[in-house]
Amino acid sequence: MQHFFSAKENKNIILFVVALSSFIAPFMTSSINISLPSIEREFIVDAIKLNWITSSYILSAAVFLVPAGKLADIYGRKRFFNLGIFIYLAATIMASVSQSAMTLILARIVQGIGSAAVFSTNIAILTSVFPPEKRGRVLGINVSAVYTGLSSGPFLGGIMTEHFGWRSIFLFQIPLCLIILIFAYQHIKTEWADAKSEKFDLSGSITYILSILLILLGFSAVPTIKSIIFLSAGFLLLAIFYYVERKVSSPVINFNIFINNITFTFSSLAAFINYTSTFAISFLMSLYLQYIKGISPQQAGLVLLSQPIMMTLFSPFAGKLSDKIEPRIIASIGMGLMTAGLFYFSTISDSTEILSIVAILMLIGFGFALFSSPNTNAIMSSVDKKHYGIASAIFGTMRLTGQMFSMAIVIVVFSVFIGKVRIMPEHYTLFIKCLKILFTMFAILNFSGIFASLARGKIKRDN
């Protein structure tokens, strides 16, 4: 069967498999945001624990991405891609039959481990398969798949939650995971292990995992004493990790990739800032639309659809454009548009028109499309082939850590102004106050990211 496909067709099959894998996790993320009020009613949980249903996945994926990327570079990206999909599938089945909030959170943690293996390898696989002159277009298509998941998640998730219950969003993903596994095993024949001569640094990986875990837990526990303890221990371990990794022969992270590669460093920083300042939009607006505006999950999903659908439509175009124009220019314009949208949301009130919300979500979505594909292209085109896995993992870590920080900021503001209680009508005024504070903070942060994006310099296109 293998000889039936031409080289071009083989690449297209790989693109299909990778794009579908890039669809499932964002679909789950945006679907579960829409279903949170339904989950809250079934399990009777407070706002903080409700947030952990979203954040536990991000935390888990963030801490395992870099070790998974290093293992993939050494032992094979295809092998770890398949393993990741299998773990994600098992966790999805577990989530669909959860009988408590804690069981659901545990399933989300396992989903995060599976996603770490997938997202540390899928972009690396595409970068290995496609030449530099076509990389932006292909990465744009992959980013478009991510945003197709984000855009269809609120819409389909709202319909499924309203008519079949929140568990249906997990059941929907099971056949998709099976399709990915079948196609991957049948059609991805090449194995990429460009760093197979290196050894895996187990002690360094454990130190890294613990440091990132403690830091993220520390931010999520602010403003308690436990937060100070976690953050202090996390940054201490991170300093130890940096000191030790500079001396070992096969480090988990070769820090020269940051020190000697300004494009990679500032592109990764721009990604971290951008995801920190934008990820919580869907979570916050889902709650605002259903609590303050009183609309159904399905209607809220249609409103939220406006942002990611712009990402889906324009990401391939932005990626292709970044093959011809310096990515930093396109990405920086995108961050500027997102900053403008966030500043508008900082004026939100209970009388804000839904049409205005849709228009600003579309502006932010368009800005995100201009940023994401070119930024990914800049990151992957700035490193050597043997570092594709770890570069993909570091980029994924910046994205997921940014998302976790975004939710941690939300937790802090909610904890200070609302407290550990269910969001009831008597809290709506404080809830809107929280939204204004959060969107102001996110707008200022996103604005600062424009300078990191501009500082990255030109990319090289000879990998």
Phi, psi and omega in degrees: 000327184300320184289346181293330183267138173283170180300319180297317181293325176299318179296322179293324177294317178298318178299319179298313182297314181294318180297320178294323177294329178283345180279321196292314183293315175299324176300316180296317182299312182285329177293316185289332175299318180292327185272357184304316178300325178292320177295319179300319181290325181286316186263352180053070182240156179279175185296327182291312179293325177300320178295327181291339175296327174277313189287331183299321177297314182296316179301312182298312181297320184297318186284336183261352185299309185295311175302321179295320178296320178293316177299321180294321178297326183276312190255352175125124182288323178297318181299315182285331174298311180296319179298319180297317178297320180296315179296317180298319179299312180299319180292324179295319176298317179299317181295324184293340181247013182299139180247005178206162179296323181292322177295320178296318178297319177299317178298322178294326176297315179293322174303321180296322178296316177297317180296325179301317179293325180287310186280350172274353184237331190292316177293323177298322178295314179298318180294328178287328187275319188259141180290161184304324183289346178247000189294317181299317180297315182293316178295328175296319177296320179295317176298322177299323177295321176301314184281339170296320175297316179295321184284321180281338181301305179299321182290301180292321179297322177296316179296312183295318179297318184290324187256333185235357181093160185293336181295336182296336180290332175282318180299326180298329185278340184301309178296330178295318177297321179295320177298316179299315181298315182296311181294321181296314181292326184278326193240343175266099186266330184280143174248135179247115178219067188288347178245031185294342179283347182271161177257153179274127182272093184293314182296321177296321180294318179296318178298317180297312181302314181295320182294313180294320179299313181295321180295314181293320176295324179297316179293325180288339183264358178302139011251048183265168176298324179302325179298315180298319180295311181298313182296317180298313180295320182295314181289329175296314178296323179294322177295318177297317178302313180298315182297315182290317184294335177290346186250340183279156184285326180234077184289155174298314175238121173278104187292350174295337178296334175268316187293319186258007185224087184295327179297313179296316184298308184285332174293319177293319178296318178299320179297315180300312181297317183295314181290327176298321186273350185238339189298322186287354182304311183297316179299311183292317183288330176297314178293318180299313184294323184274323181275309186278315182274344175069027180264163185285164176303320180296317179293320177297322178298321179295321178295312181294339179301333187296327180287300184292337179291328174293322176297316181298315185290322190256350180297315177300320178298314180295321178296316178296321179297326181286350172285342184245326182246145181307126182304327183298329181290310182295314182297322181291322175299318178301317180294326177297318178295319179295321178300316179299317179295320180293321177297323177296316180295339178291351177256012187296148177213180180289348180258003179299132182289140179297325178298323177294320178298317178299315182298317181289323175298323177294320177298314179296319179298318178295317178297321179295321178298318179294331182277312198291306182298310178300323180293318177296318178300317179298317181297309186286334180276354184262359184237162178283162185302321184291348179255009183301317182295312182290326177295316177298321180291319179295318177299315178297323178294319176299319180294309184287324176294321175299317178298319180294318178297323179301312179290328178296320177298319177299314181300317181299310182295316177299318182297320182289318189259334181248318181093180184274072181222163172290147180280105181248167182308326181291349180257000188298322179297317177293325179299315179295323176300319177299317180301316181297317179296313183296314182291329174295314178299315182293324179295316180296317180296315180296322178300320179295331180292339178300322182290323175295321180296318181289334186279355189289337182081191183272151178266157173261148188235034184247012180278000000 
